[in-house]
């Protein structure tokens, strides 16, 4: 990293993933002070480390530094920018630009962990957990989640009729549109440039007795929205109840 020669201790650069079109870089340091060093001197040294990290790896680089000295008093009087301080063990300090959880281990070790901020479904990375939370509310993520859920539970979901009573059928179709031999699958045969217009029906065929008895105890499926899971623009949907939006 170039930090060992100037400041001593152990410094490691961790690279991996892409966040906001930039490679994710995290600098991890373990600094052992001498007994003669004061809190103020150690904070001054760490300030120089932070400046070098930002100059060398950019302002987006994350920093985690473990120090075997309690810096709480000096840090509260003169905090370092973009870093928070915690004390994972007596007489120690952890400075980090990330939200880090620490767990003391045997023989003086400390386990550090951060909450994942990437979305594996959409293959996207985020710098902050708040950005990930907002992403999970986006239409694109919901569509990818539904597609993943469908692939994982396909055997149960394509039952036709479904065990809760929902049945899929073709009520109006041209040649080349028919229910597949596979349950719950509609098969469309077409050629490039050819349009096929057809109408399907979703119907709840479960009687009140079959659903479990009384109204309060009944179970069934309520269709709130209908869409294309993979986001393909070659299929256009419309309906009479504004479920396709």
Phi and psi in degrees as GROMACS dihedral restraints (atoms count N, CA, C in turn):
[ dihedral_restraints ]
;  ai    aj    ak    al  type     phi  dphi    fc
    3     4     5     6     1    88.9    20    10
    4     5     6     7     1    -5.0    20    10
    6     7     8     9     1   -88.4    20    10
    7     8     9    10     1   -28.6    20    10
    9    10    11    12     1   -59.4    20    10
   10    11    12    13     1   -44.2    20    10
   12    13    14    15     1   -63.9    20    10
   13    14    15    16     1   -35.1    20    10
   15    16    17    18     1   -88.0    20    10
   16    17    18    19     1   -35.0    20    10
   18    19    20    21     1  -123.1    20    10
   19    20    21    22     1    -7.0    20    10
   21    22    23    24     1    73.3    20    10
   22    23    24    25     1  -176.5    20    10
   24    25    26    27     1    79.4    20    10
   25    26    27    28     1  -169.3    20    10
   27    28    29    30     1  -113.4    20    10
   28    29    30    31     1   126.0    20    10
   30    31    32    33     1  -129.2    20    10
   31    32    33    34     1   131.3    20    10
   33    34    35    36     1  -131.3    20    10
   34    35    36    37     1   137.3    20    10
   36    37    38    39     1  -103.8    20    10
   37    38    39    40     1   123.6    20    10
   39    40    41    42     1  -107.0    20    10
   40    41    42    43     1   121.8    20    10
   42    43    44    45     1  -116.0    20    10
   43    44    45    46     1   144.5    20    10
   45    46    47    48     1   164.5    20    10
   46    47    48    49     1   135.6    20    10
   48    49    50    51     1    80.7    20    10
   49    50    51    52     1   169.8    20    10
   51    52    53    54     1  -126.9    20    10
   52    53    54    55     1   128.9    20    10
   54    55    56    57     1  -125.4    20    10
   55    56    57    58     1   120.8    20    10
   57    58    59    60     1    52.5    20    10
   58    59    60    61     1    46.5    20    10
   60    61    62    63     1    66.6    20    10
   61    62    63    64     1    15.8    20    10
   63    64    65    66     1  -126.1    20    10
   64    65    66    67     1   147.7    20    10
   66    67    68    69     1   -65.5    20    10
   67    68    69    70     1   134.0    20    10
   69    70    71    72     1   -77.7    20    10
   70    71    72    73     1   124.7    20    10
   72    73    74    75     1  -125.3    20    10
   73    74    75    76     1   129.8    20    10
   75    76    77    78     1  -128.1    20    10
   76    77    78    79     1   127.9    20    10
   78    79    80    81     1  -103.8    20    10
   79    80    81    82     1   122.4    20    10
   81    82    83    84     1  -113.9    20    10
   82    83    84    85     1   127.6    20    10
   84    85    86    87     1  -127.8    20    10
   85    86    87    88     1   145.0    20    10
   87    88    89    90     1  -123.6    20    10
   88    89    90    91     1   114.1    20    10
   90    91    92    93     1  -114.9    20    10
   91    92    93    94     1   126.0    20    10
   93    94    95    96     1  -109.5    20    10
   94    95    96    97     1   118.9    20    10
   96    97    98    99     1   -89.4    20    10
   97    98    99   100     1   163.0    20    10
   99   100   101   102     1   -89.1    20    10
  100   101   102   103     1   160.1    20    10
  102   103   104   105     1   -64.3    20    10
  103   104   105   106     1   -22.9    20    10
  105   106   107   108     1   -78.5    20    10
  106   107   108   109     1   -20.2    20    10
  108   109   110   111     1   -70.4    20    10
  109   110   111   112     1   133.5    20    10
  111   112   113   114     1   -89.0    20    10
  112   113   114   115     1   169.6    20    10
  114   115   116   117     1   -59.8    20    10
  115   116   117   118     1   -42.7    20    10
  117   118   119   120     1   -62.3    20    10
  118   119   120   121     1   -41.1    20    10
  120   121   122   123     1   -65.7    20    10
  121   122   123   124     1   -39.0    20    10
  123   124   125   126     1   -67.5    20    10
  124   125   126   127     1   -40.8    20    10
  126   127   128   129     1   -64.2    20    10
  127   128   129   130     1   -37.1    20    10
  129   130   131   132     1   -63.7    20    10
  130   131   132   133     1   -42.1    20    10
  132   133   134   135     1   -62.7    20    10
  133   134   135   136     1   -44.6    20    10
  135   136   137   138     1   -64.9    20    10
  136   137   138   139     1   -34.0    20    10
  138   139   140   141     1   -62.7    20    10
  139   140   141   142     1   -40.5    20    10
  141   142   143   144     1   -66.5    20    10
  142   143   144   145     1   -38.8    20    10
  144   145   146   147     1   -60.0    20    10
  145   146   147   148     1   -46.9    20    10
  147   148   149   150     1   -61.7    20    10
  148   149   150   151     1   -41.0    20    10
  150   151   152   153     1   -63.7    20    10
  151   152   153   154     1   -42.2    20    10
  153   154   155   156     1   -65.1    20    10
  154   155   156   157     1   -40.3    20    10
  156   157   158   159     1   -60.7    20    10
  157   158   159   160     1   -46.5    20    10
  159   160   161   162     1   -66.0    20    10
  160   161   162   163     1   -38.5    20    10
  162   163   164   165     1   -66.9    20    10
  163   164   165   166     1   -36.3    20    10
  165   166   167   168     1   -87.9    20    10
  166   167   168   169     1   -36.4    20    10
  168   169   170   171     1  -116.6    20    10
  169   170   171   172     1    -0.6    20    10
  171   172   173   174     1    93.9    20    10
  172   173   174   175     1   160.9    20    10
  174   175   176   177     1   -70.9    20    10
  175   176   177   178     1   -16.2    20    10
  177   178   179   180     1   -84.1    20    10
  178   179   180   181     1    -8.3    20    10
  180   181   182   183     1   -67.8    20    10
  181   182   183   184     1   136.8    20    10
  183   184   185   186     1   -89.0    20    10
  184   185   186   187     1   152.4    20    10
  186   187   188   189     1  -131.5    20    10
  187   188   189   190     1   133.7    20    10
  189   190   191   192     1  -133.0    20    10
  190   191   192   193     1   120.5    20    10
  192   193   194   195     1  -129.7    20    10
  193   194   195   196     1   126.4    20    10
  195   196   197   198     1  -103.7    20    10
  196   197   198   199     1   130.3    20    10
  198   199   200   201     1  -127.9    20    10
  199   200   201   202     1   135.3    20    10
  201   202   203   204     1   -86.9    20    10
  202   203   204   205     1    48.1    20    10
  204   205   206   207     1  -150.3    20    10
  205   206   207   208     1   140.5    20    10
  207   208   209   210     1   -79.3    20    10
  208   209   210   211     1   110.8    20    10
  210   211   212   213     1  -104.9    20    10
  211   212   213   214     1    13.3    20    10
  213   214   215   216     1   -57.6    20    10
  214   215   216   217     1   -46.3    20    10
  216   217   218   219     1   -63.6    20    10
  217   218   219   220     1   -50.9    20    10
  219   220   221   222     1   -67.1    20    10
  220   221   222   223     1   -36.8    20    10
  222   223   224   225     1   -67.1    20    10
  223   224   225   226     1   -36.5    20    10
  225   226   227   228     1   -66.8    20    10
  226   227   228   229     1   -28.8    20    10
  228   229   230   231     1   -83.8    20    10
  229   230   231   232     1   -34.0    20    10
  231   232   233   234     1  -142.1    20    10
  232   233   234   235     1    75.7    20    10
  234   235   236   237     1   -68.8    20    10
  235   236   237   238     1   150.2    20    10
  237   238   239   240     1   -84.1    20    10
  238   239   240   241     1   138.5    20    10
  240   241   242   243     1   -63.1    20    10
  241   242   243   244     1   140.8    20    10
  243   244   245   246     1    68.7    20    10
  244   245   246   247     1     9.4    20    10
  246   247   248   249     1  -122.9    20    10
  247   248   249   250     1   145.7    20    10
  249   250   251   252     1  -113.9    20    10
  250   251   252   253     1   154.8    20    10
  252   253   254   255     1  -119.6    20    10
  253   254   255   256     1   136.7    20    10
  255   256   257   258     1  -136.6    20    10
  256   257   258   259     1   165.3    20    10
  258   259   260   261     1  -120.6    20    10
  259   260   261   262     1    92.8    20    10
  261   262   263   264     1   -69.2    20    10
  262   263   264   265     1   -19.7    20    10
  264   265   266   267     1  -155.1    20    10
  265   266   267   268     1   157.9    20    10
  267   268   269   270     1   -57.2    20    10
  268   269   270   271     1   133.6    20    10
  270   271   272   273     1    76.3    20    10
  271   272   273   274     1    13.1    20    10
  273   274   275   276     1  -130.0    20    10
  274   275   276   277     1   158.9    20    10
  276   277   278   279     1  -135.7    20    10
  277   278   279   280     1   146.5    20    10
  279   280   281   282     1  -126.5    20    10
  280   281   282   283     1   117.6    20    10
  282   283   284   285     1  -108.6    20    10
  283   284   285   286     1   131.4    20    10
  285   286   287   288     1  -151.3    20    10
  286   287   288   289     1   146.2    20    10
  288   289   290   291     1   -90.6    20    10
  289   290   291   292     1    -3.6    20    10
  291   292   293   294     1  -110.4    20    10
  292   293   294   295     1   164.3    20    10
  294   295   296   297     1   -82.5    20    10
  295   296   297   298     1   109.1    20    10
  297   298   299   300     1  -117.4    20    10
  298   299   300   301     1   137.1    20    10
  300   301   302   303     1  -103.5    20    10
  301   302   303   304     1   136.5    20    10
  303   304   305   306     1  -122.0    20    10
  304   305   306   307     1   145.0    20    10
  306   307   308   309     1  -136.3    20    10
  307   308   309   310     1   115.4    20    10
  309   310   311   312     1   -63.5    20    10
  310   311   312   313     1   138.3    20    10
  312   313   314   315     1  -116.7    20    10
  313   314   315   316     1   175.4    20    10
  315   316   317   318     1   -68.2    20    10
  316   317   318   319     1   158.3    20    10
  318   319   320   321     1    60.2    20    10
  319   320   321   322     1    33.1    20    10
  321   322   323   324     1    78.6    20    10
  322   323   324   325     1     8.6    20    10
  324   325   326   327     1   -82.4    20    10
  325   326   327   328     1   160.5    20    10
  327   328   329   330     1  -136.6    20    10
  328   329   330   331     1   127.1    20    10
  330   331   332   333     1   -95.5    20    10
  331   332   333   334     1   123.6    20    10
  333   334   335   336     1  -108.9    20    10
  334   335   336   337     1   140.7    20    10
  336   337   338   339     1  -144.8    20    10
  337   338   339   340     1   149.0    20    10
  339   340   341   342     1  -124.5    20    10
  340   341   342   343     1   152.9    20    10
  342   343   344   345     1   -72.6    20    10
  343   344   345   346     1   133.7    20    10
  345   346   347   348     1   -58.5    20    10
  346   347   348   349     1   136.6    20    10
  348   349   350   351     1  -119.6    20    10
  349   350   351   352     1    21.0    20    10
  351   352   353   354     1  -112.4    20    10
  352   353   354   355     1   155.6    20    10
  354   355   356   357     1  -110.7    20    10
  355   356   357   358     1   107.4    20    10
  357   358   359   360     1   -69.4    20    10
  358   359   360   361     1   -28.8    20    10
  360   361   362   363     1   -66.6    20    10
  361   362   363   364     1   -39.2    20    10
  363   364   365   366     1  -103.0    20    10
  364   365   366   367     1    -1.2    20    10
  366   367   368   369     1    55.9    20    10
  367   368   369   370     1    47.1    20    10
  369   370   371   372     1  -126.8    20    10
  370   371   372   373     1   147.0    20    10
  372   373   374   375     1  -117.3    20    10
  373   374   375   376     1   149.8    20    10
  375   376   377   378     1  -133.8    20    10
  376   377   378   379     1   152.0    20    10
  378   379   380   381     1   -80.4    20    10
  379   380   381   382     1   -32.9    20    10
  381   382   383   384     1  -124.9    20    10
  382   383   384   385     1   151.3    20    10
  384   385   386   387     1   -64.6    20    10
  385   386   387   388     1   -30.2    20    10
  387   388   389   390     1   -64.1    20    10
  388   389   390   391     1   -36.3    20    10
  390   391   392   393     1   -66.1    20    10
  391   392   393   394     1   -39.6    20    10
  393   394   395   396     1   -64.5    20    10
  394   395   396   397     1   -41.7    20    10
  396   397   398   399     1   -61.9    20    10
  397   398   399   400     1   -41.8    20    10
  399   400   401   402     1   -66.5    20    10
  400   401   402   403     1   -38.0    20    10
  402   403   404   405     1   -61.6    20    10
  403   404   405   406     1   -38.3    20    10
  405   406   407   408     1   -66.4    20    10
  406   407   408   409     1   -16.2    20    10
  408   409   410   411     1   -92.6    20    10
  409   410   411   412     1    -2.4    20    10
  411   412   413   414     1   -78.2    20    10
  412   413   414   415     1   152.0    20    10
  414   415   416   417     1   -59.6    20    10
  415   416   417   418     1   -37.8    20    10
  417   418   419   420     1   -62.8    20    10
  418   419   420   421     1   -43.3    20    10
  420   421   422   423     1   -67.4    20    10
  421   422   423   424     1   -41.4    20    10
  423   424   425   426     1   -62.1    20    10
  424   425   426   427     1   -39.6    20    10
  426   427   428   429     1   -64.2    20    10
  427   428   429   430     1   -44.1    20    10
  429   430   431   432     1   -65.6    20    10
  430   431   432   433     1   -35.4    20    10
  432   433   434   435     1   -65.6    20    10
  433   434   435   436     1   -43.5    20    10
  435   436   437   438     1   -64.0    20    10
  436   437   438   439     1   -38.8    20    10
  438   439   440   441     1   -64.7    20    10
  439   440   441   442     1   -42.7    20    10
  441   442   443   444     1   -63.2    20    10
  442   443   444   445     1   -42.3    20    10
  444   445   446   447     1   -65.3    20    10
  445   446   447   448     1   -39.2    20    10
  447   448   449   450     1   -64.2    20    10
  448   449   450   451     1   -45.3    20    10
  450   451   452   453     1   -62.2    20    10
  451   452   453   454     1   -37.7    20    10
  453   454   455   456     1   -72.8    20    10
  454   455   456   457     1   -34.2    20    10
  456   457   458   459     1  -118.1    20    10
  457   458   459   460     1    28.4    20    10
  459   460   461   462     1   -57.7    20    10
  460   461   462   463     1   -41.5    20    10
  462   463   464   465     1   -58.1    20    10
  463   464   465   466     1   -41.4    20    10
  465   466   467   468     1   -80.4    20    10
  466   467   468   469     1   -35.1    20    10
  468   469   470   471     1   -73.3    20    10
  469   470   471   472     1   -29.6    20    10
  471   472   473   474     1   -91.6    20    10
  472   473   474   475     1     8.2    20    10
  474   475   476   477     1   -57.6    20    10
  475   476   477   478     1   131.7    20    10
  477   478   479   480     1  -137.5    20    10
  478   479   480   481     1   109.2    20    10
  480   481   482   483     1   -73.1    20    10
  481   482   483   484     1   155.7    20    10
  483   484   485   486     1   -69.4    20    10
  484   485   486   487     1   156.2    20    10
  486   487   488   489     1   -62.2    20    10
  487   488   489   490     1   -20.0    20    10
  489   490   491   492     1   -95.6    20    10
  490   491   492   493     1     9.2    20    10
  492   493   494   495     1   104.6    20    10
  493   494   495   496     1   -11.9    20    10
  495   496   497   498     1   -75.7    20    10
  496   497   498   499     1   127.5    20    10
  498   499   500   501     1  -123.3    20    10
  499   500   501   502     1   137.7    20    10
  501   502   503   504     1  -107.9    20    10
  502   503   504   505     1   133.0    20    10
  504   505   506   507     1  -148.3    20    10
  505   506   507   508     1   158.3    20    10
  507   508   509   510     1   -98.3    20    10
  508   509   510   511     1   122.4    20    10
  510   511   512   513     1  -108.2    20    10
  511   512   513   514     1   -18.5    20    10
  513   514   515   516     1  -153.4    20    10
  514   515   516   517     1   119.3    20    10
  516   517   518   519     1  -155.4    20    10
  517   518   519   520     1   154.8    20    10
  519   520   521   522     1   -92.9    20    10
  520   521   522   523     1   176.6    20    10
  522   523   524   525     1   -62.9    20    10
  523   524   525   526     1   138.4    20    10
  525   526   527   528     1    97.9    20    10
  526   527   528   529     1     1.8    20    10
  528   529   530   531     1  -122.2    20    10
  529   530   531   532     1   117.1    20    10
  531   532   533   534     1  -157.0    20    10
  532   533   534   535     1   160.2    20    10
  534   535   536   537     1   -70.7    20    10
  535   536   537   538     1   134.2    20    10
  537   538   539   540     1   -74.8    20    10
  538   539   540   541     1   162.9    20    10
  540   541   542   543     1   -66.3    20    10
  541   542   543   544     1   -21.7    20    10
  543   544   545   546     1   -79.5    20    10
  544   545   546   547     1   132.1    20    10
  546   547   548   549     1   -55.7    20    10
  547   548   549   550     1   135.7    20    10
  549   550   551   552     1    71.7    20    10
  550   551   552   553     1    14.3    20    10
  552   553   554   555     1  -117.9    20    10
  553   554   555   556     1   129.7    20    10
  555   556   557   558     1   -98.4    20    10
  556   557   558   559     1   129.2    20    10
  558   559   560   561     1  -108.8    20    10
  559   560   561   562     1   124.9    20    10
  561   562   563   564     1  -119.5    20    10
  562   563   564   565     1   123.2    20    10
  564   565   566   567     1  -108.4    20    10
  565   566   567   568     1   122.2    20    10
  567   568   569   570     1  -149.9    20    10
  568   569   570   571     1   173.5    20    10
  570   571   572   573     1  -122.8    20    10
  571   572   573   574     1   161.8    20    10
  573   574   575   576     1   -54.4    20    10
  574   575   576   577     1   132.0    20    10
  576   577   578   579     1    85.6    20    10
  577   578   579   580     1    -5.8    20    10
  579   580   581   582     1   -95.2    20    10
  580   581   582   583     1   133.0    20    10
  582   583   584   585     1   -98.6    20    10
  583   584   585   586     1   141.2    20    10
  585   586   587   588     1  -122.1    20    10
  586   587   588   589     1   125.8    20    10
  588   589   590   591     1  -113.7    20    10
  589   590   591   592     1   126.1    20    10
  591   592   593   594     1  -149.5    20    10
  592   593   594   595     1   164.3    20    10
  594   595   596   597     1  -127.6    20    10
  595   596   597   598     1   130.5    20    10
  597   598   599   600     1  -115.3    20    10
  598   599   600   601     1   159.5    20    10
  600   601   602   603     1  -127.7    20    10
  601   602   603   604     1   131.4    20    10
  603   604   605   606     1  -105.0    20    10
  604   605   606   607     1   121.1    20    10
  606   607   608   609     1  -134.5    20    10
  607   608   609   610     1   137.4    20    10
  609   610   611   612     1   -93.3    20    10
  610   611   612   613     1   110.2    20    10
  612   613   614   615     1  -100.2    20    10
  613   614   615   616     1     8.8    20    10
  615   616   617   618     1   -83.6    20    10
  616   617   618   619     1   126.1    20    10
  618   619   620   621     1   -78.7    20    10
  619   620   621   622     1   165.2    20    10
  621   622   623   624     1   -62.3    20    10
  622   623   624   625     1   -36.8    20    10
  624   625   626   627     1   -67.2    20    10
  625   626   627   628     1   -40.2    20    10
  627   628   629   630     1   -70.9    20    10
  628   629   630   631     1   -25.8    20    10
  630   631   632   633     1   -80.9    20    10
  631   632   633   634     1    -8.6    20    10
  633   634   635   636     1   130.4    20    10
  634   635   636   637     1     5.9    20    10
  636   637   638   639     1   110.3    20    10
  637   638   639   640     1  -115.3    20    10
  639   640   641   642     1   -70.3    20    10
  640   641   642   643     1   168.7    20    10
  642   643   644   645     1   -62.7    20    10
  643   644   645   646     1   -40.6    20    10
  645   646   647   648     1   -68.6    20    10
  646   647   648   649     1   -26.0    20    10
  648   649   650   651     1   -98.6    20    10
  649   650   651   652     1    -3.8    20    10
  651   652   653   654     1   -73.0    20    10
  652   653   654   655     1   151.5    20    10
  654   655   656   657     1  -126.7    20    10
  655   656   657   658     1   143.0    20    10
  657   658   659   660     1  -169.7    20    10
  658   659   660   661     1  -173.0    20    10
  660   661   662   663     1  -115.5    20    10
  661   662   663   664     1   130.9    20    10
  663   664   665   666     1  -110.8    20    10
  664   665   666   667     1   118.4    20    10
  666   667   668   669     1   -86.2    20    10
  667   668   669   670     1   115.9    20    10
  669   670   671   672     1  -101.8    20    10
  670   671   672   673     1   -30.0    20    10
  672   673   674   675     1  -153.6    20    10
  673   674   675   676     1   153.0    20    10
  675   676   677   678     1  -131.9    20    10
  676   677   678   679     1   131.0    20    10
  678   679   680   681     1  -156.0    20    10
  679   680   681   682     1   179.7    20    10
  681   682   683   684     1  -100.0    20    10
  682   683   684   685     1   119.2    20    10
  684   685   686   687     1   -64.9    20    10
  685   686   687   688     1   -36.2    20    10
  687   688   689   690     1   -88.4    20    10
  688   689   690   691     1    -0.7    20    10
  690   691   692   693     1    74.1    20    10
  691   692   693   694     1    19.9    20    10
  693   694   695   696     1   -69.2    20    10
  694   695   696   697     1   134.1    20    10
  696   697   698   699     1   -89.2    20    10
  697   698   699   700     1    -3.4    20    10
  699   700   701   702     1   -77.4    20    10
  700   701   702   703     1   -10.4    20    10
  702   703   704   705     1  -114.9    20    10
  703   704   705   706     1   125.7    20    10
  705   706   707   708     1  -112.9    20    10
  706   707   708   709     1   134.0    20    10
  708   709   710   711     1  -114.1    20    10
  709   710   711   712     1   146.1    20    10
  711   712   713   714     1  -149.7    20    10
  712   713   714   715     1   156.5    20    10
  714   715   716   717     1  -155.9    20    10
  715   716   717   718     1   173.1    20    10
  717   718   719   720     1   -88.2    20    10
  718   719   720   721     1    -8.5    20    10
  720   721   722   723     1  -119.8    20    10
  721   722   723   724     1    13.3    20    10
  723   724   725   726     1    60.3    20    10
  724   725   726   727     1    35.1    20    10
  726   727   728   729     1   -83.3    20    10
  727   728   729   730     1   -20.9    20    10
  729   730   731   732     1   -94.2    20    10
  730   731   732   733     1     0.0    20    10
